[in-house]
Amino acid sequence: MIKLFFIFVQLTILVIIVSLIINYSFPVSVTFDEIILSTSTSFLIFSIILIIFIIILIQRVGFFFKYRVFTFRLNRQKNNYEKGYQAFAQGIIALANKDYKKAIQENKRVTYYIKDKSLNLLLKSETLKIEKKFDELESVYEEMIKNENTKILGLKGLMKQNLYAQDYHHAFIYGEKLFNLNHQIDKIYDTLVKIVSKTNNWHKLIQINEKAFKFKLIDKEIYSVNKSIALYEISIIKKHSALKDSIDLMEQALKLRQYFPPYVCYYIDLLIENNNFSKAKKYLYKSWSHLPHPDYRSIIKLLSKKIKVSYFQLADYITSNTKSLSQSKILMAESLIDKQNWIEAKNQLISLLEHKPSKEVCLLMSIIESGESNDPQRINAWVTRSNFGELNNIWICRISNISQEKWSSVSKSGHFNSLIWKKPASLTELSSSDIESNIIKYIDN
């Protein structure tokens, strides 16, 4: 009812306006070069209204056909997308079912129906992986990094391609770009660390380590250990060209990983080379007091020669606060053997013979017997007993279980920071060189 009322009001107003235009019409003349055109205001007004109506009509007709064309294109595009997505799904299923022929066919359908290259590149890359067409695959990855939707996948693919080809330089370039784009990608930090260990680009390890800690990808312990390894490796590089810089770097590394035996040994070696014997002696004392370690024995012996005191005197000073510890007793016994004081050397080891003695202690006893009595039967008895003694701790890769005599940031098997100090479960975990070192180093003495 209200709608009809408004229509009636509008018609009434329209009639009134038309009546006013007709009733109040007056003649109008227009002159063009002696030509006089005469008309009325009402005619002019109705002519203008008619023109406006025709324009609106033409616009409406134009909009109608334009809308029809747009709708047709939209529906066609929608149908193409549906067919393209269906082809993509079928292609993925074909890949999962190892039906590579169908996967290739579906990839062509995706290319035909979908103009957006994202899905096409994705399916194509997976197909080429299966076909092992690595040259073509690399080209696809290059295209993917130009597309914002597939850039990360392209970089990841190129990094893996170069890792597979053992081109660690380019693998790191793509990996670093990937890390900067999205540091949350699974295991990207670990992958970059492994690549760095292959390229020895330790400065890059420090940079990546800083970013990873800032983004909270790693905890304080991993940050400290990995940074200390980078500083240690840079120190080794600088040793011959800038000894003082090398020492400074090792001091920084030891602040991050205090009293770590391989660092301590190398640091003491640097101090000895720099003729800083007093500092070396004090730091050795602190390190042994904190954690006695058999790797220190050779460096203690070297320092004793440099400062011109006996091995026994320096060992006695180093162990002054740790006499009761087994490693201190072994060090003292070894220094007394060097002094050929067989009785005192044996006294140092007596407490370690009460229970099942270790392999190392048995071999030391065989040397003492050799010097004290030179009785082949007693010597052989201790050597035989050593075969049943507990094996010495050694550096063993936690990933490959391959052992090595000295620690390194990258194990013999190529794994970064994988070496742990532990007893081998059996002789099978010892390499032939390690087995020999456990025996020969005592026989040579």
C-alpha positions in Angstrom: 0.0 0.0 0.0 2.8 2.4 0.9 4.6 1.5 -2.4 1.5 2.3 -4.4 1.2 5.6 -2.6 4.8 6.6 -3.5 4.2 5.6 -7.1 1.0 7.8 -7.1 2.9 10.7 -5.6 5.7 10.3 -8.2 3.2 10.2 -11.1 1.4 13.2 -9.7 4.7 15.2 -9.5 5.6 14.1 -13.1 2.2 15.3 -14.4 2.5 18.6 -12.6 6.0 19.1 -14.1 4.8 18.2 -17.6 1.8 20.6 -17.3 4.0 23.4 -16.1 6.4 22.9 -19.0 3.6 23.0 -21.6 1.6 25.8 -19.9 4.6 28.0 -19.5 6.2 27.3 -22.8 7.4 30.3 -24.8 8.9 30.6 -28.3 12.7 30.4 -28.8 14.6 31.4 -31.9 18.2 30.4 -32.8 20.1 32.1 -35.7 22.9 30.2 -37.7 24.3 32.3 -40.6 21.0 33.9 -41.6 19.1 30.7 -40.9 16.6 31.2 -38.2 15.3 28.2 -36.3 12.2 28.7 -34.2 10.9 26.4 -31.5 9.5 26.4 -28.0 11.0 25.7 -24.6 8.7 22.8 -24.0 10.0 21.1 -27.2 13.6 21.7 -26.2 13.0 20.3 -22.7 11.2 17.2 -24.1 14.0 16.7 -26.7 16.7 16.8 -24.0 14.7 14.3 -21.9 14.4 12.0 -24.9 18.1 12.2 -25.6 18.9 11.4 -22.0 16.5 8.5 -22.1 18.1 7.1 -25.3 21.6 7.4 -23.8 20.4 5.6 -20.7 18.8 2.9 -22.8 21.9 2.4 -24.9 24.0 2.1 -21.6 21.6 -0.4 -20.2 21.7 -2.5 -23.4 25.5 -2.2 -23.4 25.8 -3.2 -19.7 23.4 -6.1 -20.4 25.6 -7.6 -23.2 28.8 -6.8 -21.3 27.5 -8.6 -18.2 26.5 -11.6 -20.4 30.0 -11.7 -21.9 31.6 -11.3 -18.4 29.4 -14.1 -17.0 30.2 -16.4 -19.9 34.0 -15.8 -19.4 33.7 -16.3 -15.7 31.8 -19.5 -16.0 34.3 -20.7 -18.6 37.2 -19.8 -16.3 35.4 -21.5 -13.4 34.9 -24.7 -15.5 38.6 -24.6 -16.6 39.8 -24.2 -13.0 37.6 -27.1 -11.9 39.0 -29.3 -14.7 42.5 -28.1 -13.9 42.2 -28.8 -10.2 40.7 -32.1 -11.0 43.6 -32.9 -13.3 46.1 -31.7 -10.6 44.4 -34.0 -8.0 44.5 -36.9 -10.5 48.1 -36.2 -11.2 49.1 -36.3 -7.5 47.1 -39.5 -7.1 48.9 -41.0 -10.1 52.3 -40.0 -8.6 51.3 -41.7 -5.4 50.3 -44.8 -7.3 53.5 -44.6 -9.4 51.5 -44.3 -12.6 54.0 -41.9 -14.1 52.4 -42.0 -17.6 49.1 -40.7 -16.3 50.9 -38.1 -14.1 52.5 -36.7 -17.2 49.1 -36.6 -19.1 47.4 -34.9 -16.2 50.2 -32.4 -16.0 49.5 -31.4 -19.6 45.8 -30.9 -18.8 46.8 -28.7 -15.8 48.9 -26.6 -18.2 46.0 -26.3 -20.7 43.2 -25.5 -18.2 45.0 -23.3 -15.6 47.0 -20.2 -16.8 48.4 -19.7 -13.3 51.7 -21.6 -13.3 51.8 -22.4 -9.6 50.0 -25.8 -9.7 51.5 -26.7 -13.1 55.1 -26.0 -11.8 54.4 -28.0 -8.6 53.1 -31.1 -10.4 55.7 -30.8 -13.1 58.5 -30.7 -10.5 57.2 -33.8 -8.8 56.9 -35.6 -12.1 60.4 -34.7 -13.2 61.7 -35.9 -9.8 60.2 -39.3 -10.4 61.6 -39.3 -14.0 65.0 -38.2 -12.6 65.3 -35.5 -15.3 67.4 -33.3 -13.1 68.4 -30.8 -15.8 64.8 -30.0 -16.6 63.9 -30.1 -13.0 66.5 -27.4 -12.3 64.9 -25.2 -15.0 61.4 -25.7 -13.4 62.9 -24.7 -10.0 64.3 -21.6 -11.6 60.8 -20.7 -12.9 59.3 -21.4 -9.4 61.5 -18.9 -7.7 60.2 -16.2 -10.1 56.7 -16.9 -8.9 55.8 -15.6 -5.4 53.5 -18.5 -4.7 56.2 -21.1 -5.4 59.3 -19.2 -4.6 60.0 -21.1 -1.3 59.5 -24.5 -3.0 61.8 -23.5 -5.8 64.6 -22.4 -3.4 64.1 -25.6 -1.4 64.3 -27.7 -4.5 67.5 -25.9 -5.8 69.1 -26.3 -2.4 68.4 -30.1 -2.4 69.5 -30.4 -6.0 72.9 -28.8 -5.2 73.3 -30.8 -2.0 72.7 -34.0 -4.1 75.3 -32.8 -6.6 77.6 -31.9 -3.6 77.8 -28.4 -4.8 77.8 -27.0 -1.2 78.6 -23.4 -2.2 75.4 -23.0 -4.3 73.4 -25.1 -1.8 74.3 -22.6 0.9 73.3 -19.6 -1.3 69.8 -21.0 -1.9 69.6 -22.3 1.7 70.4 -18.9 3.1 67.8 -17.2 0.9 65.3 -19.8 2.1 66.3 -19.1 5.7 65.9 -15.4 5.3 62.5 -15.8 3.7 61.1 -18.2 6.2 63.2 -19.4 9.1 60.4 -21.7 10.4 61.0 -24.2 7.6 61.6 -27.6 9.1 65.3 -28.3 9.8 66.5 -25.4 7.7 69.0 -24.3 10.4 70.4 -27.8 10.9 70.8 -28.1 7.1 72.7 -24.8 6.9 75.0 -25.9 9.7 75.7 -29.2 7.9 76.5 -27.3 4.7 78.8 -24.9 6.5 80.7 -27.8 8.0 81.3 -29.0 4.4 82.5 -25.6 3.1 84.4 -24.5 6.3 82.6 -21.1 6.0 82.7 -20.6 9.8 82.0 -16.9 9.6 78.6 -17.7 8.0 78.0 -20.2 10.8 78.3 -17.3 13.3 75.8 -15.2 11.3 73.3 -18.0 10.9 73.7 -19.0 14.6 73.0 -15.4 15.7 69.8 -15.2 13.6 68.6 -18.6 14.8 69.0 -17.6 18.4 67.3 -14.3 17.8 64.3 -16.2 16.2 64.3 -18.7 19.1 65.0 -21.6 16.8 67.8 -22.8 19.1 68.4 -22.7 22.9 71.3 -21.0 24.7 73.3 -24.2 24.9 73.2 -25.0 21.1 73.9 -21.4 20.4 77.0 -21.4 22.6 78.3 -24.7 21.4 78.0 -23.9 17.7 79.4 -20.4 18.0 82.4 -21.8 20.0 83.0 -24.4 17.3 83.1 -21.6 14.7 85.5 -19.6 16.8 87.7 -22.7 17.3 87.9 -23.4 13.6 88.6 -19.7 12.7 91.4 -19.8 15.4 93.0 -22.8 13.7 92.9 -20.9 10.4 94.6 -17.8 11.9 97.2 -19.8 14.0 100.1 -19.3 11.6 99.3 -15.8 10.3 98.0 -14.1 13.5 98.9 -16.1 16.7 97.6 -13.5 19.1 94.2 -13.3 17.3 94.1 -17.0 17.3 94.6 -17.0 21.1 91.8 -14.3 21.6 89.4 -16.4 19.5 90.1 -19.5 21.7 89.5 -17.5 24.9 86.1 -16.4 23.4 85.4 -20.1 22.6 86.3 -21.2 26.1 83.9 -18.6 27.6 81.1 -20.2 25.6 82.2 -23.8 26.3 84.2 -23.8 29.5 86.9 -26.4 30.1 86.0 -28.4 27.0 89.1 -30.7 26.8 89.8 -30.4 23.0 89.6 -26.6 23.3 91.8 -26.6 26.4 94.5 -28.7 24.7 94.5 -26.4 21.6 94.5 -23.3 23.8 97.5 -24.5 25.9 99.3 -25.4 22.7 98.8 -21.8 21.4 100.0 -20.4 24.7 103.1 -22.6 24.6 103.8 -21.5 21.0 103.5 -17.9 22.2 105.9 -18.6 25.1 103.2 -17.8 27.6 104.2 -20.7 29.9 103.0 -19.2 33.2 99.4 -18.7 31.8 99.5 -22.2 30.3 100.5 -23.8 33.6 97.8 -22.0 35.5 95.1 -22.8 33.0 96.1 -26.4 32.9 95.8 -26.6 36.7 92.3 -25.0 36.6 91.2 -27.3 33.8 92.5 -30.5 35.5 90.9 -29.4 38.8 87.6 -28.8 37.1 87.6 -32.0 34.9 90.6 -34.3 34.7 91.0 -35.6 31.2 93.5 -38.1 29.7 94.0 -35.8 26.6 95.8 -33.3 29.0 98.7 -35.7 29.7 100.5 -35.2 26.4 100.2 -31.4 26.7 101.4 -31.5 30.4 104.5 -33.5 29.3 105.1 -31.0 26.5 104.8 -28.0 28.9 107.2 -29.6 31.4 109.9 -29.8 28.6 109.3 -26.1 27.7 109.5 -24.8 31.3 112.4 -27.2 32.0 110.9 -29.1 34.9 110.4 -32.8 35.2 107.1 -34.4 34.0 106.7 -35.6 37.6 107.0 -32.1 39.1 104.5 -30.6 36.8 102.1 -33.5 37.2 102.4 -33.2 41.0 101.5 -29.5 40.8 98.6 -30.1 38.4 97.1 -32.8 40.6 97.7 -31.1 44.0 93.9 -30.7 44.6 92.7 -33.9 43.0 95.1 -36.7 44.3 92.2 -39.0 45.1 90.8 -39.1 41.6 91.6 -42.1 39.3 92.8 -39.9 36.4 95.2 -38.0 38.8 96.6 -41.3 40.0 97.1 -42.5 36.4 98.8 -39.2 35.5 101.1 -39.5 38.5 101.9 -43.1 37.7 102.8 -42.2 34.1 105.0 -39.3 35.3 106.8 -41.7 37.8 107.3 -44.3 35.0 108.9 -41.5 33.0 111.1 -40.9 36.1 111.7 -44.7 36.3 110.5 -44.7 39.9 108.8 -48.1 39.6 107.8 -48.5 43.3 106.1 -45.2 43.6 104.4 -45.6 40.3 103.0 -49.0 41.4 101.8 -47.4 44.7 99.8 -44.8 42.7 97.9 -47.6 41.0 97.4 -50.0 43.9 93.9 -48.6 44.8 92.9 -49.0 41.1 93.7 -52.7 41.2 91.3 -53.6 44.0 88.4 -54.2 41.6 88.5 -55.2 38.0 91.3 -52.9 36.7 90.9 -51.0 33.4 92.8 -51.8 30.3 94.8 -48.7 30.7 95.9 -49.5 34.3 96.8 -53.1 33.3 99.1 -51.8 30.5 100.7 -49.3 32.8 101.4 -52.2 35.3 103.0 -54.2 32.5 105.4 -51.3 31.8 106.2 -51.0 35.6 106.9 -54.8 35.7 109.1 -54.5 32.7 111.2 -51.8 34.4 111.1 -53.2 37.9 111.6 -57.0 37.4 111.8 -57.5 33.6 110.0 -60.8 34.2 108.4 -61.8 30.9 105.8 -64.0 32.8 104.6 -61.1 34.9 104.7 -58.7 32.0 102.6 -61.0 29.8 100.2 -61.6 32.7 99.4 -57.9 32.9 99.1 -57.7 29.1 96.7 -60.7 29.0 94.7 -59.2 31.9 94.4 -55.9 29.9 92.3 -57.8 27.3 89.6 -58.3 29.9 89.9 -54.8 31.4 87.4 -52.0 30.9 88.1 -50.1 27.7 89.3 -46.5 27.8 86.9 -43.6 26.9 87.3 -42.5 23.3 85.7 -40.0 20.9 82.8 -41.9 19.1 80.4 -40.4 16.5 76.9 -40.7 18.0 75.5 -41.1 14.4 77.9 -43.5 12.7 79.5 -45.1 15.8 82.9 -44.6 14.2 85.6 -43.8 16.7 88.6 -41.5 16.4 91.6 -40.7 18.7 91.2 -36.9 18.5 88.1 -34.7 18.7 87.2 -32.6 15.6 84.2 -30.4 14.9 83.3 -32.7 11.9 83.8 -36.4 12.5 85.6 -38.8 10.2 82.2 -39.8 8.9 81.3 -36.2 8.0 78.9 -35.3 10.8 79.0 -31.9 12.5 79.5 -31.9 16.3 78.7 -35.5 16.6 81.6 -36.8 18.7 81.0 -37.8 22.3 83.5 -39.0 24.9 82.4 -42.4 26.1 83.5 -46.0 26.5 83.0 -48.2 23.4 80.5 -50.9 24.0 82.9 -53.4 22.5 86.1 -53.6 20.4 83.9 -53.5 17.3 83.3 -49.8 17.9 87.1 -49.1 17.9 88.8 -48.5 14.6 92.0 -50.4 14.0 94.1 -47.3 14.7 92.3 -46.8 18.0 93.0 -50.3 19.1 96.7 -49.9 18.3 96.8 -46.6 20.1 95.4 -48.2 23.3 98.4 -50.6 23.3 101.3 -49.0 21.4 101.4 -45.8 23.4 102.2 -47.7 26.5 104.7 -50.1 24.8 106.5 -47.1 23.3 106.9 -45.5 26.7 
